Amino acid sequence: MDSKAPHEKAPAQDISSQCSKAINTHRILFAHMSVGNDILAGLSLAAAAVQEQVAIQEINAGASPAGGGSAGISHFKIGSNAQPLKKIADFREFLFSNNNGLAFDLVGMKLCYVDIKQKTDIQAVMREYAALVRDVTARYPHIKFVHF
């Protein structure tokens, strides 16, 4: 029986080890432009701190995932900064092309702070993102979205 009270925090080593094991047992797709590289580097550093490794591979957005998608994080660059609708469209295109969505269990795309400006039509961005999630989960019901 666990002697820790429910409110006590687990040691960072336990969390990092659990995270790296979870990452390495799922087929994860992460689409981003630039700051996403920092997120991936942070994951690698956290895993290395507890002598773990996380499987991270960059994939070509124009190609189907090799081997039907590998366990770990597959990532690619989408769109252009300051163009959130283009990023959403690129992510949709990748998942629907060649049934690429079948190769992943968890998917997520990250918009950047530079994508949202004072003149950005936030309602249009939210409509397109909601439509993406709806359409992807309708076509690939096994996929779970991670929202950044």
MIMAR-257032 format. One record per residue: x, y, z of N, C-alpha, C, CB in turn. Coordinates in Angstrom, 2 decimals. Each point is the difference from the previous one (the first is absolute). Glycine has a CB too. Layout:
REM MIMAR-257032
> n_xx,n_yy,n_zz,ca_xx,ca_yy,ca_zz,c_xx,c_yy,c_zz,cb_xx,cb_yy,cb_zz
> X,Y,Z,X,Y,Z,X,Y,Z,X,Y,Z
...
REM end
This chain:
REM MIMAR-257032
> n_xx,n_yy,n_zz,ca_xx,ca_yy,ca_zz,c_xx,c_yy,c_zz,cb_xx,cb_yy,cb_zz
> 0.84,-1.18,0.00,-0.84,1.18,0.00,0.89,1.24,0.00,-1.85,-1.24,1.22
> 1.43,2.24,-2.00,0.76,1.25,-0.10,-0.16,0.79,1.29,-0.30,0.05,-2.52
> 1.44,0.32,3.11,-0.04,0.72,1.27,-0.14,1.51,-0.19,1.37,-1.81,0.98
> -1.34,2.29,-2.20,-0.11,1.44,-0.24,-1.46,0.43,0.10,2.03,-0.07,-1.49
> -2.23,1.21,2.11,-1.33,0.59,0.03,-0.33,0.51,-1.40,0.24,0.65,2.45
> -1.53,-0.63,-2.82,-0.37,0.42,-1.37,0.50,1.37,-0.39,-1.99,-1.39,0.25
> 2.19,2.27,0.71,0.44,1.36,-0.32,1.51,0.13,-0.14,-2.00,0.83,1.20
> 2.76,-1.87,-0.84,1.45,0.06,-0.11,0.43,-0.16,-1.45,0.24,-0.91,2.32
> 0.78,1.65,-2.69,0.51,-0.06,-1.37,0.97,-1.15,-0.17,-0.30,2.47,-0.21
> 0.26,-3.08,-0.96,0.98,-1.03,-0.32,1.33,0.67,-0.32,-1.80,-1.55,-0.88
> 2.92,0.88,1.16,1.30,0.57,-0.35,0.11,0.24,-1.51,1.04,-1.16,1.98
> -0.29,2.17,-2.36,0.16,0.35,-1.42,0.51,-1.20,-0.79,0.46,2.39,0.62
> 0.40,-3.21,0.00,0.54,-1.16,-0.71,-1.13,-0.96,-0.39,2.17,0.23,1.26
> -3.12,-0.43,-0.36,-1.12,-0.90,-0.30,-0.84,0.55,-1.14,-0.04,-0.75,2.38
> -0.21,2.05,-2.34,-0.82,0.61,-1.05,0.71,-0.10,-1.34,-1.00,1.58,1.67
> 2.28,-1.23,-1.72,0.74,-0.06,-1.26,0.07,-1.42,-0.54,1.34,1.97,0.72
> -1.13,-2.93,0.16,0.07,-1.40,-0.42,-1.35,-0.47,-0.53,1.81,-0.43,1.70
> -2.87,0.79,-1.00,-1.35,-0.38,-0.45,-0.33,0.66,-1.33,-0.72,-0.26,2.39
> 1.09,1.51,-2.56,-0.27,0.72,-1.25,0.75,-0.63,-1.17,-0.36,2.10,1.30
> 1.64,-2.39,-1.09,0.77,-0.58,-1.11,-0.55,-1.37,-0.38,2.04,1.25,0.76
> -2.46,-2.03,0.20,-0.59,-1.31,-0.31,-1.32,0.18,-0.76,1.08,-1.00,2.06
> -1.89,1.96,-1.64,-1.27,0.24,-0.69,0.24,0.47,-1.43,-1.08,0.58,2.19
> 2.04,0.32,-2.38,0.32,0.49,-1.34,0.47,-1.15,-0.89,0.62,2.24,0.95
> 0.22,-3.08,-0.41,0.58,-1.08,-0.80,-0.94,-1.16,-0.27,2.15,0.64,0.95
> -3.35,-0.60,-0.38,-0.97,-1.07,-0.27,-1.20,0.49,-0.80,0.73,-1.10,2.11
> -0.70,2.34,-2.56,-1.07,0.55,-0.83,0.59,0.54,-1.30,-1.36,0.58,2.05
> 0.51,-0.53,-3.06,0.39,0.59,-1.30,-0.55,1.42,-0.01,0.01,-2.28,-1.23
> 0.87,3.24,1.43,-0.38,1.39,0.21,0.44,0.85,-1.18,0.17,-0.30,2.50
> -1.08,1.16,-2.97,0.33,0.95,-1.05,-0.08,1.40,0.58,-0.88,-1.56,-1.80
> 1.94,2.34,1.61,0.08,1.36,0.50,0.39,0.91,-1.15,0.62,-0.78,2.33
> -1.50,1.69,-2.70,0.26,0.94,-1.09,0.23,1.39,0.61,-1.41,-1.36,-1.64
> 2.43,2.05,1.17,0.39,1.28,0.57,0.82,0.77,-1.03,-0.01,-0.96,2.35
> 0.38,2.17,-2.00,0.86,0.76,-0.89,1.38,0.22,0.63,-2.02,1.12,-0.97
> 2.12,-0.45,2.07,1.33,0.32,0.52,0.13,-0.29,1.49,0.19,1.75,-1.76
> -1.03,-1.18,2.59,0.11,-0.18,1.44,-0.20,-1.46,0.39,-0.83,2.35,0.34
> 0.16,-3.12,-1.18,-0.18,-1.43,0.25,1.32,-0.73,0.17,-2.09,0.11,-1.30
> 3.13,0.38,0.63,1.33,-0.61,0.18,0.47,0.12,1.44,0.55,0.53,-2.39
> -0.89,0.59,3.03,0.38,0.19,1.40,-0.75,-0.98,0.91,0.48,2.43,-0.46
> -1.74,-2.69,0.15,-0.78,-0.97,0.77,0.64,-1.38,-0.11,-2.12,1.35,-0.39
> 2.47,-1.73,-0.83,0.62,-1.32,-0.22,1.36,-0.09,0.70,-1.20,-0.18,-2.20
> 1.98,1.24,2.16,1.30,0.01,0.67,-0.19,-0.14,1.51,0.97,1.43,-1.83
> -1.98,-0.77,2.37,-0.30,-0.12,1.43,-0.38,-1.41,0.39,-0.73,2.36,0.00
> -0.06,-3.02,-0.83,-0.35,-1.40,0.28,1.24,-0.87,0.03,-2.23,0.34,-1.09
> 3.10,-0.15,0.12,1.23,-0.79,-0.05,0.86,0.24,1.23,-0.07,0.09,-2.50
> 0.21,1.17,2.92,0.80,0.32,1.19,-0.60,-0.60,1.26,0.74,2.10,-1.11
> -2.07,-2.01,1.25,-0.64,-0.57,1.19,0.20,-1.50,0.06,-1.70,1.83,-0.05
> 1.60,-2.50,-1.08,0.21,-1.45,-0.04,1.45,-0.34,0.30,-1.86,-0.22,-1.68
> 2.79,0.97,1.11,1.42,-0.28,0.22,0.38,0.20,1.46,0.48,0.71,-2.35
> -1.15,0.19,3.03,0.31,0.26,1.41,-0.25,-1.23,0.87,-0.58,2.39,-0.35
> -0.27,-3.28,-0.11,-0.28,-1.23,0.76,0.47,-1.23,-0.79,-1.98,1.11,1.11
> 2.96,-0.89,-1.97,0.58,-1.07,-0.84,-1.05,-0.75,-0.82,1.81,-0.24,1.71
> -2.73,0.98,-2.27,-1.01,-0.55,-0.90,0.21,0.65,-1.36,-1.68,-0.41,1.90
> 1.08,-0.16,-2.90,0.01,0.60,-1.33,-1.43,0.05,-0.51,2.34,-0.85,-0.47
> -2.62,1.86,-0.33,-1.29,0.05,-0.68,0.28,-0.07,-1.49,-1.08,1.37,1.86
> 0.24,-2.14,-2.54,0.15,-0.15,-1.45,-0.62,1.22,-0.67,-0.04,-2.55,0.16
> 0.86,3.34,-0.82,-0.46,1.19,-0.71,0.61,-0.04,-1.39,-0.21,1.37,2.14
> -0.65,-1.27,-3.15,0.50,0.00,-1.37,-0.72,1.05,-0.82,0.54,-2.45,0.18
> 0.21,3.17,-0.98,-0.59,0.97,-0.91,-0.42,-0.75,-1.26,1.41,1.91,0.92
> -2.61,-1.61,-1.40,-0.49,-0.64,-1.21,-0.24,1.05,-1.07,-1.05,-1.84,1.35
> 1.00,1.39,-2.58,-0.27,0.86,-1.14,-1.51,0.16,-0.14,2.14,-0.74,-1.17
> -2.62,1.97,1.22,-1.43,0.26,-0.07,-0.60,-0.46,-1.32,0.33,1.93,1.52
> 0.48,-2.07,-2.55,-0.51,-0.42,-1.29,0.00,-1.50,-0.22,0.80,2.15,-0.85
> -0.39,-2.92,1.85,0.09,-1.45,-0.16,-0.84,-0.70,1.04,2.30,0.24,-0.95
> -2.65,-1.47,0.68,-0.71,-0.82,0.99,1.00,-0.48,1.04,-1.72,-0.72,-1.72
> 1.26,0.56,2.96,0.90,-0.49,1.04,0.50,-1.40,-0.32,-1.20,1.41,1.69
> 2.49,-1.61,-1.56,0.59,-1.30,-0.29,-0.46,-1.02,1.03,2.00,1.10,-1.03
> -2.32,-2.28,0.60,-0.36,-1.08,0.91,-1.32,0.20,0.69,2.37,-0.36,0.32
> -3.22,1.22,-0.85,-1.30,0.20,0.61,0.04,0.82,1.28,-0.65,-2.14,-0.98
> 1.70,2.85,1.20,0.11,0.82,1.21,0.77,-0.75,1.07,-2.16,1.15,-0.55
> 3.18,-0.53,1.06,0.84,-0.62,1.02,-0.42,0.46,1.37,1.91,-0.14,-1.62
> -1.64,-0.68,2.63,-0.25,0.42,1.38,0.93,1.17,0.31,-0.72,-2.35,0.70
> 0.19,3.29,0.04,0.75,1.20,0.33,-0.62,1.20,-0.69,2.10,-1.35,0.30
> -1.37,2.42,-0.36,-0.50,1.25,-0.60,0.57,0.16,-1.39,-0.21,1.06,2.27
> -0.70,-0.97,-3.24,0.36,0.40,-1.36,-0.42,1.46,-0.12,-0.27,-2.39,-0.99
> 1.14,3.22,0.47,-0.36,1.41,-0.11,0.38,0.55,-1.35,0.28,0.27,2.47
> -0.98,0.79,-2.85,0.31,0.69,-1.25,-0.43,1.44,0.11,-0.25,-2.13,-1.31
> 0.78,2.95,0.41,-0.31,1.43,-0.01,-1.23,0.24,-0.88,2.44,0.59,0.36
> -3.32,0.30,0.14,-1.21,0.33,-0.75,-0.07,1.49,-0.28,-1.18,-1.94,1.05
> 0.63,2.26,-2.21,-0.33,1.38,-0.34,1.13,0.99,0.14,-2.24,-0.55,0.68
> 1.83,1.76,-0.41,0.93,1.11,0.20,-0.46,0.78,1.22,0.53,0.14,-2.47
> 0.42,0.42,3.21,-0.38,0.82,1.14,-0.84,1.18,-0.47,2.09,-0.69,1.23
> -3.00,1.11,-0.36,-0.96,1.08,-0.25,-1.12,-0.42,-0.95,1.84,1.63,0.39
> -1.94,-2.94,-0.68,-1.07,-0.51,-0.87,-0.65,-1.23,0.64,1.22,0.87,-2.05
> -2.02,-0.67,3.11,-0.56,-1.14,0.72,-0.94,-0.86,-0.86,0.19,1.36,2.07
> -0.92,-0.75,-2.97,-0.91,-0.79,-0.85,0.79,-0.92,-0.94,-1.70,1.85,0.13
> 2.84,-1.40,-0.59,0.86,-0.83,-0.84,0.56,-1.18,0.80,0.60,2.02,-1.39
> -0.23,-1.78,2.64,0.49,-1.09,0.83,-1.08,-1.06,0.22,1.57,1.60,1.14
> -2.78,-1.17,-0.87,-1.11,-0.93,0.20,-0.26,-0.78,-1.29,-1.02,1.52,1.73
> 1.03,-0.84,-2.87,-0.23,-0.66,-1.29,1.10,-1.01,-0.30,-1.17,2.06,-0.83
> 2.42,-1.72,1.13,1.12,-0.93,-0.24,-0.13,-1.25,0.87,1.47,1.94,-0.59
> -1.87,-1.75,1.84,-0.16,-1.14,0.91,-1.11,-0.93,-0.50,0.80,1.41,1.93
> -1.92,-0.81,-2.34,-1.11,-0.77,-0.57,0.46,-0.78,-1.23,-1.65,1.72,0.87
> 2.34,-1.03,-1.76,0.45,-0.64,-1.24,0.91,-1.19,0.29,-0.17,2.20,-1.18
> 1.08,-2.03,2.14,0.90,-1.11,0.33,-0.79,-1.21,0.52,1.83,1.65,0.51
> -2.73,-1.42,0.43,-0.74,-1.12,0.60,-0.88,-0.72,-1.01,0.03,1.22,2.16
> -0.62,-0.47,-3.09,-0.93,-0.62,-0.96,0.71,-0.57,-1.23,-1.73,1.59,0.79
> 2.93,-1.11,-1.10,0.73,-0.52,-1.15,0.45,-1.43,0.27,0.78,2.32,-0.60
> -1.03,-3.20,-0.34,0.43,-1.40,0.10,-0.45,-0.67,1.29,1.95,0.59,-1.39
> -3.05,-0.10,1.99,-0.48,-0.55,1.27,1.07,0.04,1.09,-1.55,-1.46,-1.28
> 2.37,2.49,1.29,1.07,0.13,0.99,-0.53,-0.06,1.43,1.28,1.35,-1.64
> -2.53,-0.94,1.85,-0.56,-0.03,1.34,-0.03,-1.39,0.62,-1.36,1.94,-0.65
> 1.34,-2.96,-0.19,0.01,-1.38,0.52,1.29,-0.33,0.72,-1.52,-0.66,-1.85
> 2.58,1.41,1.61,1.32,-0.31,0.54,0.23,0.56,1.40,0.82,-0.03,-2.33
> -1.80,0.77,2.89,0.24,0.68,1.27,-1.14,-0.23,0.99,1.33,1.71,-1.22
> -0.97,-1.72,2.52,-0.97,-0.13,1.09,-0.35,1.36,0.60,0.91,-2.29,0.48
> 0.11,3.13,-0.35,-0.14,1.33,0.59,0.52,1.01,-1.01,0.24,-0.89,2.37
> -0.99,1.97,-2.57,0.46,1.04,-0.92,-0.20,1.37,0.64,-0.56,-1.47,-1.99
> 1.42,2.38,1.60,-0.12,1.37,0.47,0.77,0.93,-0.89,-0.29,-0.81,2.32
> -0.22,2.01,-2.43,0.71,1.05,-0.73,0.10,1.21,0.90,-0.82,-0.85,-2.25
> 1.89,1.59,2.10,0.22,1.16,0.85,0.03,1.25,-0.84,1.26,-1.40,1.64
> -2.12,2.33,-1.26,0.10,1.34,-0.57,1.00,0.77,0.85,-2.40,-0.05,-0.90
> 2.97,1.09,0.32,1.02,0.79,0.67,-0.58,1.35,0.41,1.82,-1.16,-1.33
> -1.20,1.78,2.28,-0.46,1.32,0.42,-0.02,1.00,-1.15,0.89,-0.47,2.27
> -0.02,0.30,-3.25,0.03,0.93,-1.13,-1.15,-0.26,-0.99,2.49,0.15,0.26
> -3.22,-1.24,-0.07,-1.14,-0.29,-0.88,-1.22,0.84,0.34,0.87,-2.32,-0.25
> -0.92,2.84,1.45,-1.16,0.75,0.46,0.39,1.46,0.20,-0.97,-2.06,1.12
> 0.44,2.89,-1.97,0.25,1.44,0.06,-1.31,0.71,0.32,1.92,-0.18,-1.66
> -1.87,1.47,1.85,-1.19,0.76,0.30,-1.03,-0.12,-1.13,1.38,1.59,1.36
> -0.94,-1.67,-2.60,-0.92,-0.07,-1.13,-0.41,-1.43,-0.38,1.04,2.11,-0.82
> -0.52,-3.11,1.52,-0.34,-1.39,-0.30,-1.47,-0.26,0.27,2.34,-0.71,0.56
> -3.00,0.06,-1.49,-1.41,-0.37,0.18,-0.04,-1.27,0.86,-0.68,1.04,-2.26
> 0.62,-0.83,3.57,0.03,-1.12,0.94,-1.17,-0.94,-0.22,1.15,1.47,1.66
> -2.30,-0.94,-1.99,-1.17,-0.87,-0.23,0.25,-0.94,-1.18,-1.51,1.80,0.92
> 2.13,-1.30,-1.98,0.31,-0.84,-1.16,1.02,-1.08,0.38,-0.49,1.93,-1.56
> 1.49,-1.57,2.34,1.00,-0.97,0.44,-0.67,-1.08,0.84,1.81,1.79,-0.02
> -2.65,-1.40,0.96,-0.68,-0.98,0.86,-0.96,-0.88,-0.81,0.20,1.60,1.93
> -0.90,-1.03,-2.89,-0.90,-0.80,-0.86,0.78,-1.05,-0.77,-1.56,1.96,-0.21
> 2.68,-1.55,-0.38,0.81,-0.94,-0.78,0.62,-1.08,0.87,0.48,1.83,-1.62
> -0.02,-1.44,2.80,0.59,-0.99,0.90,-1.07,-0.98,0.48,1.75,1.68,0.72
> -2.91,-1.18,-0.34,-1.09,-0.88,0.44,-0.42,-0.93,-1.13,-0.80,1.77,1.62
> 0.74,-1.26,-2.84,-0.35,-0.84,-1.15,1.07,-1.07,-0.23,-1.25,1.93,-1.05
> 2.51,-1.57,1.23,1.10,-0.96,-0.12,-0.18,-1.15,0.99,1.55,1.84,-0.77
> -1.75,-1.49,2.03,-0.16,-1.03,1.04,-1.21,-0.87,-0.31,1.06,1.52,1.71
> -2.16,-0.91,-2.07,-1.23,-0.74,-0.33,0.22,-0.95,-1.17,-1.38,1.92,0.84
> 1.99,-1.41,-1.92,0.18,-0.81,-1.21,1.01,-1.13,0.21,-0.56,2.02,-1.36
> 1.64,-1.72,2.07,1.02,-1.02,0.24,-0.56,-1.11,0.88,1.81,1.73,-0.23
> -2.50,-1.37,1.30,-0.53,-1.04,0.89,-1.15,-0.77,-0.63,0.68,1.40,1.94
> -1.38,-0.79,-2.89,-1.04,-0.75,-0.73,0.64,-1.02,-0.94,-1.54,1.99,0.14
> 2.60,-1.59,-0.79,0.67,-0.92,-0.95,0.87,-1.02,0.71,-0.03,1.81,-1.70
> 0.67,-1.39,2.79,0.92,-0.87,0.74,-0.43,-0.01,1.48,1.91,0.51,-1.63
> -2.94,-1.27,1.96,-0.52,0.03,1.39,1.01,-0.44,1.06,-2.23,-0.42,-0.96
> 3.28,-0.27,0.57,1.00,-0.45,0.97,0.93,1.12,0.46,-0.11,-2.24,-1.05
> 0.15,3.34,0.32,0.92,1.10,0.30,-0.50,0.83,1.18,0.70,0.06,-2.40
> 0.24,0.28,3.26,-0.25,0.94,1.10,0.83,1.25,-0.30,-0.45,-1.87,1.71
> -0.17,3.04,-1.54,0.68,1.27,-0.21,0.65,0.49,1.29,-1.63,0.56,-1.83
> 2.82,0.00,1.67,0.66,0.73,1.08,-0.08,1.46,-0.42,1.59,-1.94,0.68
> -2.20,2.77,0.16,-0.19,1.40,-0.35,1.07,0.85,0.70,-2.50,-0.37,-0.29
> 3.22,1.15,-0.51,1.05,0.87,0.55,-0.52,1.40,0.11,1.79,-1.43,-0.99
REM end
